[in-house]
């Protein structure tokens, strides 16, 4: 983490539990498969609230949390407490991982209840179905409209190669996918999220932010590696220009 200039201030060590590992398969580069090896005492689920953590969350320009963090206490309780302490922008990455939950119904219950804390909601079609309770075959526009009624002021529905729908207020804009040769889809979603945050922090419009994020995700999908392949703004712009 330090290699990528990520603060480790709030990384904890626990005497019990094993560090989770993930095995990723890329038989289909466009749709990577994940197998999570983690037990009920995984260290990341043991994060609890502290004064310094609350202070950091309050001071952040954007607070990003994911659906997976709501699957197990005490982490889930910590996340909700942090959300209640926030007055600023909150991005909810719906991030549905079936193996983390006892059932789709339990995931829907917890994830849908947390949407109200978000100012921005991001998810693919399956994740939006879990969050909203709409049928899986609903359209991106239907998912976006449902999310906006639940609290967020900006809804971003990812459709993979087909592009992304950006909705806010009475506006809904389809951002087309970019033409690339996919080598490995691992990390593309992380790059997309980073691109959204970069754009919003830079004062760009939601549409420009998501268009850039689309390029960032496409860049990583065109590479073999994940975190090591995260692009600079210049690299994203060059890819977007080549893919027109």
N, C-alpha and C positions, 0 to 999 in steps of 0.2 A: 504494500500500500504506500509506503514511504517513497518507493521508486517512482510512483505516479503522483507524488506530492499530495497524497490523501492523508489527512490528519488521523492519527491513531489514538488521540486523546481519550476517546470513549471505548476503545477496545478493551474487553475484560477477559480475565482468566478465571476459570472455575475449577475447583478440585475434582468435581465429578463430571461425567459426560465426555463424549468423544467429539472431536472436530468433524463436522459433516463433510462428506465428499460427494462429488457428482460425477457420474460417468455419462459422457455425451456421445451419441452416435450420429454420424452424418452420412448414412447410406443414401438418404435423400437430402442434399445440401440445402434445399429450400425449406425443409421441415425437420430440423434436428430433433432427436429423441433424447430424453433425459431420464436417468435412473438416480434417485437420491438415496444415499446411504446415510441415515441419520436416526438417532434414537430419541426417545421422549425427553431426554435430558440434554439435548443439543445446546451448547453454550449460548448460541445466538438467541435462544428462547428465554434466557435467564436475565436479560437486560431489565433493570429496574430504574425507576425515576430517581434522579438526584437533583440537587439545587443547580449544580453546574450544567447538567444536561438540559434542564428547563430553561436556564439562562441562554444557552447556545441556541436552542430552538426558537426562543423569542426574538433573538437578535438576527437570525437568518433572514435573508431577503425572500427565500423560498424554502419551504419545508416539504420534502418529498417522502412519502411513505408508500408501502405496497400492500396489496391484499394478503400476501403470504404472512406478513407480520401479525395478522389478526387471527391466525389459526391456532395459536397456543399461548396460554398464560405461563409466566407473568408478562411476557413481551407484549401480548395483545392489550393488557391493562395499561402498560406503560405507554404504548402508542396512543391510546384513547386519552390518557391524562395529558400527554404532550399536545395533542390536537386541541383539547379544551383550553390549554394555556396560550394558544396562538391567536393573534388578531390579524395576522398578515396573510400573504399568499400561501396556499397549500396545494401541492400537486399529488393526486392520488393515482398511482400506477396500479390498475386493478389486478394485474399479475395473479391469475388463477393457476395454482398448481394442484391438480386433483389429489396427488399422493399426500399432500399436507392436511387434507380434510377427511373427516369421517364419512361425509356425503356431500353431494352438490347442494343439498338443501341447507346444511349447516354453513357452507361457504356463502350461499346467498344471504342468509340471515345476518351474518357478521359483516360481510362486505357492503351490502346494501345499506346497513345502518350507519356505516362510516362515510358514505358518499356525501352526506350533508356537511361534513367538515371541510370538504375540498372546494377550492375555487377553480381548479382545473382537474378534469378526469381524463385519463388516457387508458385505452384498452383495445385489444383486438375483438373480433366478432364474438368469439366464445366467452371472453372475459366480460364483455358488455352484457351478454345474455345472463351470465351469473349475477352480475351486479343489479341489473334492472328487473330480472324475472321474465323478460320477454322471450318468446320462442327463439331458438337458435337460428332459424331461417329468416329472422327479421332483417330488414335492410339497415345499412349504416345510418341512414337518415332517421329511421325509427329509433335506433339505439341512442343516437345523439340527442334527439328530442326528449327521450325519456330521462337521460342523464341530466339534462338542463332543468327539468322539473324537480329533480331531487336535490338541488342546491348549487352545483357548480355553475360558473358563468361562462366556462369554456369547456367544450367536449371535443375530444380528439379520438376518432374511431379508426383504427388501423386495419387495412384490408390486404396487407402484404403487397404482392406484385401489382395488385389492382389500384393501389394508391391509398390515400388517407382522406377522411372527411373531417373538416374543421367547422365547428358550429358554435356560434355565440350570438346572443340576442336573437334577432330575426334573420341572421345570416348563416348560410351553410355553403361551404366551398369545397369542391372535390380537388384534391391535389393528386395528379396522376403519378403512377409509379415510374421509376427510371429504368431504362433498358441496360441491364448489366448481366454479366455471366456470374452466377452465384458459385462461389467456392465453398463457403461455409456460413450458414446463417447464425452461428453462435455469436452473441454479442451485438447483433444488429439492433435488437430492441433497446439495449443499453445505450448504444450510440444515438439512436433516435431520441431517447429521453434526454440525453446530454445536449443534443442539438436544440430541442425545445427550450430547455432551461437557458442555454446560451443566447438564443434569440430573444427570449423574454427579458433576460437581464440586460440585453443590449438595447432594449426599447423598440424592437421590431414588432410589427403587427403579428397577430396570431397566425395569419396565413403565411407570411414570410418566415416566421419561426418554424412552422411545420414543414414548409417546403425545404428549408435548410436541413431540418431533422431527417426528412426523407432521404436527402442526399448523404447525410452522415451514416444512416442505417445501411444504405446501399453500398457505401464505401466499405464498411466492415464486412458486409455479406460477400463482397468481391475478393476478400482476403481470406487466408487460411486461419490466421490467428484471431484472438478475441481482444483482450485488453491491450496487448502489444500493437494491435492494428488500429487503435482509435486515432482518427485523423485530426489534422489541424484545420482551421477554417479555410485556409488556402487550398488544401487538398480536396475538401468538400466542394468548394466553388469550382475547381477544375473538373471534377467528376460531373457536376451538374451541367457544366457547359458542354462537355463531351457527349452527355447523354440526351441532349435536346433532340 
